[in-house]
Amino acid sequence: MKHVVMYSGGIGSYMAAKRVAQKENIRDIILLFSDTLTEDEDLYRFIDQTIKEIGATFVRLCEGRDVWQVFKDVKYLGNSRIAPCTRVLKQEIARQWIISNFQPEEVKLYVGIDWMEIHRLEKIKKNWLPYKIKAPLCESPYYSKLEMFDELNRDGITVPRLYKFGFSHNNCGGFCVKAGQAHFKKLYDTMPERFLYHEEMEQEMIKFLGKEVSILRRQKNNRSYGLTLRKLREEIEEESKEIDLFDFGGCGCFIEESKITYKIS
């Protein structure tokens, strides 16, 4: 029996892998990383250090496109409801690798979500049938993020810089189409050049598609309307009170969208 940990490069996947390593033969453990080519450079440092600490086999998958190339190829801009990026660059490439290498009875799969994200678990399990999914951090002992960081420090590994900046995850360089206004404000405040890059790419998508689209949406007076990153940046610079400072959104990778309205290419 092999044990494959979906190794995102975040603190959760590291802690999950450690728990698996405490119970299973290290020679039977595989850390599977799907590279979106949109990652923060510090993520690769973190992966290098943690795979050495764990000692398991490491496998890197890469589809070959980054998130913006995917959006252009499928002619759809990802948003909080539908994210072609995670489907193409993470879900499908990982699924293909698993199916190519293992029958369902030959492997157990592990994800790094914790007890605060347990609401995601059933959708992930359903998405991966007939393969079995486990989430070690959804089981006792339950750790907070701070406790995970403390253990990381005890292991002599530097906390990824995105966490130090205040981001909730270490994926896609702080960028996420499932994120909200507050998350993107943090991206602008901490890494303005990166924000401006994504702002420009969103503008390119608007021109490419020939219609007004946006990653973000805003609710006002019972109406929902698009909010481009350019408009959000202008509001940040104007210190507008329109920005929802509690709208962080969240990563939903490895959850299948309920309705696919784009074509995979």
FITI-156699 format. One record per residue (C-alpha): residue number from 1; z, y, x. Coordinates in Angstrom, 2 decimals. Example, Ala and Ser with C-alpha at 12.3 -4.5 7.8 and 13.67 -1.06 7.14 Angstrom:
<vokols>
vokol miro->1; up->7.80; north->-4.50; east->12.30
vokol miro->2; up->7.14; north->-1.06; east->13.67
</vokols>
This chain:
<vokols>
vokol miro->1; up->0.00; north->0.00; east->0.00
vokol miro->2; up->-1.01; north->3.42; east->1.30
vokol miro->3; up->0.76; north->6.66; east->0.45
vokol miro->4; up->-1.42; north->9.78; east->0.31
vokol miro->5; up->0.26; north->13.17; east->0.18
vokol miro->6; up->-1.89; north->16.04; east->-1.09
vokol miro->7; up->-1.14; north->18.28; east->1.86
vokol miro->8; up->-1.88; north->21.87; east->0.88
vokol miro->9; up->-0.22; north->23.54; east->3.86
vokol miro->10; up->2.63; north->24.83; east->1.75
vokol miro->11; up->6.36; north->24.25; east->2.05
vokol miro->12; up->6.34; north->21.95; east->-0.99
vokol miro->13; up->3.81; north->19.50; east->0.41
vokol miro->14; up->5.70; north->19.39; east->3.72
vokol miro->15; up->9.01; north->18.63; east->2.01
vokol miro->16; up->7.35; north->16.04; east->-0.24
vokol miro->17; up->5.79; north->14.37; east->2.79
vokol miro->18; up->9.17; north->14.24; east->4.53
vokol miro->19; up->10.69; north->12.45; east->1.55
vokol miro->20; up->7.84; north->9.95; east->1.47
vokol miro->21; up->8.29; north->9.38; east->5.22
vokol miro->22; up->11.98; north->8.62; east->4.67
vokol miro->23; up->11.09; north->5.72; east->2.36
vokol miro->24; up->7.76; north->4.36; east->3.56
vokol miro->25; up->6.27; north->3.10; east->6.83
vokol miro->26; up->4.84; north->6.09; east->8.66
vokol miro->27; up->1.70; north->4.08; east->9.49
vokol miro->28; up->0.95; north->3.82; east->5.77
vokol miro->29; up->1.20; north->7.57; east->5.09
vokol miro->30; up->-1.81; north->9.90; east->5.01
vokol miro->31; up->-1.56; north->13.69; east->4.77
vokol miro->32; up->-4.73; north->14.82; east->2.96
vokol miro->33; up->-5.71; north->18.48; east->3.34
vokol miro->34; up->-8.60; north->20.04; east->1.39
vokol miro->35; up->-9.70; north->23.15; east->3.29
vokol miro->36; up->-11.09; north->25.93; east->1.06
vokol miro->37; up->-12.21; north->28.01; east->4.07
vokol miro->38; up->-10.30; north->30.86; east->2.44
vokol miro->39; up->-6.96; north->30.05; east->4.05
vokol miro->40; up->-4.67; north->32.32; east->6.03
vokol miro->41; up->-4.94; north->31.65; east->9.76
vokol miro->42; up->-1.21; north->30.96; east->9.92
vokol miro->43; up->-1.63; north->28.02; east->7.54
vokol miro->44; up->-3.43; north->26.06; east->10.26
vokol miro->45; up->-0.58; north->26.72; east->12.69
vokol miro->46; up->1.86; north->25.47; east->10.07
vokol miro->47; up->-0.17; north->22.33; east->9.41
vokol miro->48; up->-0.43; north->21.56; east->13.13
vokol miro->49; up->3.33; north->21.85; east->13.59
vokol miro->50; up->4.32; north->19.93; east->10.48
vokol miro->51; up->1.99; north->16.97; east->10.95
vokol miro->52; up->3.44; north->16.54; east->14.45
vokol miro->53; up->6.94; north->16.68; east->12.99
vokol miro->54; up->6.16; north->14.05; east->10.35
vokol miro->55; up->4.00; north->11.83; east->12.55
vokol miro->56; up->1.70; north->10.55; east->9.80
vokol miro->57; up->-2.10; north->10.30; east->9.81
vokol miro->58; up->-3.79; north->13.60; east->8.99
vokol miro->59; up->-7.15; north->13.88; east->7.21
vokol miro->60; up->-8.94; north->17.20; east->6.70
vokol miro->61; up->-11.59; north->17.47; east->4.00
vokol miro->62; up->-13.96; north->20.42; east->3.72
vokol miro->63; up->-16.69; north->20.82; east->1.12
vokol miro->64; up->-18.36; north->23.48; east->3.26
vokol miro->65; up->-18.24; north->26.50; east->0.97
vokol miro->66; up->-15.55; north->29.11; east->0.44
vokol miro->67; up->-14.37; north->30.27; east->-2.98
vokol miro->68; up->-16.87; north->33.12; east->-3.32
vokol miro->69; up->-19.80; north->30.89; east->-2.41
vokol miro->70; up->-18.69; north->28.51; east->-5.15
vokol miro->71; up->-18.44; north->31.31; east->-7.73
vokol miro->72; up->-21.96; north->32.42; east->-6.88
vokol miro->73; up->-23.42; north->28.92; east->-6.92
vokol miro->74; up->-21.90; north->28.05; east->-10.32
vokol miro->75; up->-22.64; north->31.57; east->-11.63
vokol miro->76; up->-19.09; north->32.02; east->-12.83
vokol miro->77; up->-16.23; north->34.20; east->-11.60
vokol miro->78; up->-12.98; north->32.25; east->-11.55
vokol miro->79; up->-10.03; north->33.53; east->-13.57
vokol miro->80; up->-6.64; north->32.42; east->-14.87
vokol miro->81; up->-8.27; north->30.15; east->-17.47
vokol miro->82; up->-11.05; north->28.50; east->-15.47
vokol miro->83; up->-11.11; north->28.14; east->-11.68
vokol miro->84; up->-14.28; north->26.53; east->-10.28
vokol miro->85; up->-12.87; north->27.00; east->-6.78
vokol miro->86; up->-10.02; north->24.53; east->-7.18
vokol miro->87; up->-12.23; north->22.06; east->-9.02
vokol miro->88; up->-14.98; north->22.06; east->-6.40
vokol miro->89; up->-13.06; north->22.69; east->-3.17
vokol miro->90; up->-9.87; north->20.73; east->-3.88
vokol miro->91; up->-9.94; north->18.42; east->-6.89
vokol miro->92; up->-13.37; north->16.84; east->-6.61
vokol miro->93; up->-13.50; north->16.50; east->-2.84
vokol miro->94; up->-10.05; north->14.87; east->-2.78
vokol miro->95; up->-10.93; north->12.61; east->-5.70
vokol miro->96; up->-14.15; north->11.46; east->-4.04
vokol miro->97; up->-12.30; north->10.64; east->-0.84
vokol miro->98; up->-9.59; north->8.70; east->-2.66
vokol miro->99; up->-12.08; north->6.72; east->-4.78
vokol miro->100; up->-14.21; north->5.95; east->-1.72
vokol miro->101; up->-11.25; north->4.57; east->0.22
vokol miro->102; up->-8.84; north->3.00; east->-2.26
vokol miro->103; up->-8.62; north->1.08; east->-5.49
vokol miro->104; up->-5.91; north->2.41; east->-7.84
vokol miro->105; up->-3.60; north->-0.49; east->-7.03
vokol miro->106; up->-3.93; north->0.13; east->-3.27
vokol miro->107; up->-2.50; north->3.63; east->-3.08
vokol miro->108; up->0.13; north->6.01; east->-4.42
vokol miro->109; up->-0.60; north->9.73; east->-4.51
vokol miro->110; up->1.98; north->12.48; east->-4.01
vokol miro->111; up->1.95; north->16.19; east->-4.82
vokol miro->112; up->4.30; north->18.89; east->-3.55
vokol miro->113; up->5.26; north->20.61; east->-6.79
vokol miro->114; up->9.02; north->20.96; east->-7.26
vokol miro->115; up->11.37; north->20.83; east->-10.24
vokol miro->116; up->10.58; north->24.48; east->-11.08
vokol miro->117; up->6.96; north->23.44; east->-11.66
vokol miro->118; up->7.59; north->20.16; east->-13.47
vokol miro->119; up->5.60; north->21.46; east->-16.45
vokol miro->120; up->2.48; north->20.89; east->-14.32
vokol miro->121; up->3.21; north->17.24; east->-13.59
vokol miro->122; up->1.89; north->15.57; east->-16.76
vokol miro->123; up->-1.46; north->17.37; east->-16.51
vokol miro->124; up->-1.78; north->16.35; east->-12.88
vokol miro->125; up->-0.97; north->12.73; east->-13.74
vokol miro->126; up->-3.54; north->12.73; east->-16.54
vokol miro->127; up->-6.14; north->14.30; east->-14.27
vokol miro->128; up->-5.75; north->11.53; east->-11.68
vokol miro->129; up->-5.76; north->8.46; east->-13.93
vokol miro->130; up->-6.05; north->5.55; east->-13.21
vokol miro->131; up->-4.39; north->6.51; east->-9.89
vokol miro->132; up->-0.62; north->6.95; east->-9.94
vokol miro->133; up->0.88; north->10.34; east->-9.06
vokol miro->134; up->4.42; north->11.02; east->-7.89
vokol miro->135; up->6.18; north->14.32; east->-7.23
vokol miro->136; up->9.14; north->13.68; east->-4.89
vokol miro->137; up->10.51; north->17.23; east->-5.25
vokol miro->138; up->10.80; north->16.79; east->-9.02
vokol miro->139; up->13.43; north->14.14; east->-8.31
vokol miro->140; up->17.00; north->14.49; east->-7.03
vokol miro->141; up->18.10; north->16.06; east->-4.74
vokol miro->142; up->16.64; north->19.28; east->-6.13
vokol miro->143; up->15.91; north->21.97; east->-3.54
vokol miro->144; up->15.29; north->25.66; east->-4.03
vokol miro->145; up->12.61; north->27.37; east->-1.96
vokol miro->146; up->15.33; north->28.96; east->0.18
vokol miro->147; up->16.85; north->25.55; east->0.89
vokol miro->148; up->13.41; north->24.28; east->1.89
vokol miro->149; up->13.01; north->27.22; east->4.27
vokol miro->150; up->16.44; north->26.45; east->5.74
vokol miro->151; up->15.35; north->22.87; east->6.44
vokol miro->152; up->12.14; north->24.15; east->7.96
vokol miro->153; up->14.16; north->26.33; east->10.32
vokol miro->154; up->16.34; north->23.35; east->11.26
vokol miro->155; up->13.15; north->21.46; east->12.10
vokol miro->156; up->12.23; north->24.29; east->14.47
vokol miro->157; up->9.13; north->25.31; east->12.50
vokol miro->158; up->8.35; north->28.94; east->11.69
vokol miro->159; up->8.09; north->29.79; east->8.00
vokol miro->160; up->4.45; north->30.63; east->7.08
vokol miro->161; up->3.89; north->34.35; east->7.04
vokol miro->162; up->2.65; north->34.46; east->3.44
vokol miro->163; up->6.11; north->33.39; east->2.29
vokol miro->164; up->7.62; north->36.09; east->4.48
vokol miro->165; up->5.33; north->38.60; east->2.76
vokol miro->166; up->6.75; north->37.48; east->-0.58
vokol miro->167; up->3.95; north->35.24; east->-1.86
vokol miro->168; up->4.96; north->32.21; east->-3.89
vokol miro->169; up->2.50; north->29.87; east->-2.15
vokol miro->170; up->0.72; north->29.50; east->1.19
vokol miro->171; up->-2.76; north->28.80; east->-0.14
vokol miro->172; up->-6.09; north->30.65; east->-0.01
vokol miro->173; up->-4.79; north->33.43; east->2.20
vokol miro->174; up->-2.78; north->35.02; east->-0.60
vokol miro->175; up->-5.83; north->35.11; east->-2.88
vokol miro->176; up->-5.83; north->33.22; east->-6.18
vokol miro->177; up->-7.89; north->33.70; east->-9.32
vokol miro->178; up->-4.97; north->32.37; east->-11.36
vokol miro->179; up->-2.74; north->35.16; east->-10.05
vokol miro->180; up->-1.79; north->38.30; east->-11.96
vokol miro->181; up->-1.63; north->42.04; east->-11.35
vokol miro->182; up->1.68; north->41.92; east->-9.46
vokol miro->183; up->0.37; north->39.23; east->-7.12
vokol miro->184; up->-2.74; north->41.23; east->-6.28
vokol miro->185; up->-0.66; north->44.36; east->-5.80
vokol miro->186; up->1.36; north->42.43; east->-3.23
vokol miro->187; up->-1.87; north->41.38; east->-1.54
vokol miro->188; up->-2.95; north->45.02; east->-1.32
vokol miro->189; up->0.46; north->46.17; east->-0.09
vokol miro->190; up->0.74; north->43.50; east->2.63
vokol miro->191; up->-2.87; north->42.79; east->3.64
vokol miro->192; up->-5.04; north->45.68; east->2.40
vokol miro->193; up->-8.11; north->44.64; east->4.40
vokol miro->194; up->-8.03; north->41.21; east->2.76
vokol miro->195; up->-7.64; north->42.79; east->-0.68
vokol miro->196; up->-10.61; north->45.08; east->0.01
vokol miro->197; up->-12.71; north->42.08; east->1.02
vokol miro->198; up->-12.02; north->40.33; east->-2.30
vokol miro->199; up->-12.56; north->43.60; east->-4.16
vokol miro->200; up->-16.01; north->43.91; east->-2.59
vokol miro->201; up->-16.84; north->40.28; east->-3.33
vokol miro->202; up->-15.87; north->40.77; east->-6.97
vokol miro->203; up->-18.20; north->43.79; east->-7.12
vokol miro->204; up->-20.98; north->41.66; east->-5.64
vokol miro->205; up->-20.40; north->39.06; east->-8.38
vokol miro->206; up->-20.69; north->41.76; east->-11.04
vokol miro->207; up->-24.06; north->42.79; east->-9.60
vokol miro->208; up->-25.17; north->39.18; east->-9.14
vokol miro->209; up->-24.32; north->38.17; east->-12.71
vokol miro->210; up->-25.54; north->41.44; east->-14.18
vokol miro->211; up->-22.50; north->41.91; east->-16.37
vokol miro->212; up->-18.95; north->43.23; east->-16.22
vokol miro->213; up->-16.69; north->40.38; east->-15.19
vokol miro->214; up->-13.29; north->40.40; east->-13.53
vokol miro->215; up->-10.65; north->38.03; east->-12.21
vokol miro->216; up->-7.85; north->39.89; east->-13.98
vokol miro->217; up->-7.33; north->40.78; east->-17.61
vokol miro->218; up->-4.91; north->43.23; east->-19.18
vokol miro->219; up->-3.25; north->43.11; east->-22.58
vokol miro->220; up->-2.78; north->46.43; east->-24.35
vokol miro->221; up->-2.32; north->47.28; east->-28.04
vokol miro->222; up->-3.01; north->43.65; east->-28.95
vokol miro->223; up->-6.31; north->43.77; east->-27.11
vokol miro->224; up->-7.42; north->42.00; east->-23.94
vokol miro->225; up->-9.85; north->43.58; east->-21.53
vokol miro->226; up->-11.07; north->43.06; east->-17.98
vokol miro->227; up->-9.39; north->44.66; east->-14.99
vokol miro->228; up->-11.40; north->44.67; east->-11.78
vokol miro->229; up->-9.72; north->44.62; east->-8.39
vokol miro->230; up->-11.31; north->48.00; east->-7.71
vokol miro->231; up->-9.68; north->49.48; east->-10.81
vokol miro->232; up->-6.35; north->47.86; east->-9.90
vokol miro->233; up->-6.52; north->49.32; east->-6.38
vokol miro->234; up->-7.16; north->52.78; east->-7.78
vokol miro->235; up->-4.15; north->52.39; east->-10.06
vokol miro->236; up->-2.00; north->51.23; east->-7.13
vokol miro->237; up->-3.04; north->54.26; east->-5.09
vokol miro->238; up->-2.32; north->56.54; east->-8.05
vokol miro->239; up->1.05; north->54.79; east->-8.60
vokol miro->240; up->0.02; north->54.13; east->-12.18
vokol miro->241; up->2.60; north->52.82; east->-14.61
vokol miro->242; up->-0.09; north->50.69; east->-16.25
vokol miro->243; up->0.35; north->47.93; east->-13.65
vokol miro->244; up->2.37; north->44.98; east->-14.91
vokol miro->245; up->4.79; north->44.39; east->-12.04
vokol miro->246; up->5.96; north->41.12; east->-13.61
vokol miro->247; up->2.51; north->39.59; east->-13.98
vokol miro->248; up->2.43; north->37.26; east->-10.99
vokol miro->249; up->0.53; north->34.36; east->-12.53
vokol miro->250; up->0.55; north->31.16; east->-10.53
vokol miro->251; up->-1.35; north->28.51; east->-8.62
vokol miro->252; up->-2.70; north->25.72; east->-10.81
vokol miro->253; up->-4.57; north->23.60; east->-8.30
vokol miro->254; up->-5.03; north->19.91; east->-9.14
vokol miro->255; up->-4.82; north->20.66; east->-12.88
vokol miro->256; up->-8.04; north->20.03; east->-14.79
vokol miro->257; up->-9.29; north->22.95; east->-16.87
vokol miro->258; up->-9.29; north->22.25; east->-20.59
vokol miro->259; up->-12.84; north->23.53; east->-21.07
vokol miro->260; up->-15.53; north->23.73; east->-18.41
vokol miro->261; up->-18.12; north->26.42; east->-19.09
vokol miro->262; up->-19.97; north->26.41; east->-15.77
vokol miro->263; up->-22.24; north->23.97; east->-14.03
vokol miro->264; up->-21.18; north->22.33; east->-10.78
vokol miro->265; up->-23.83; north->22.63; east->-8.06
</vokols>
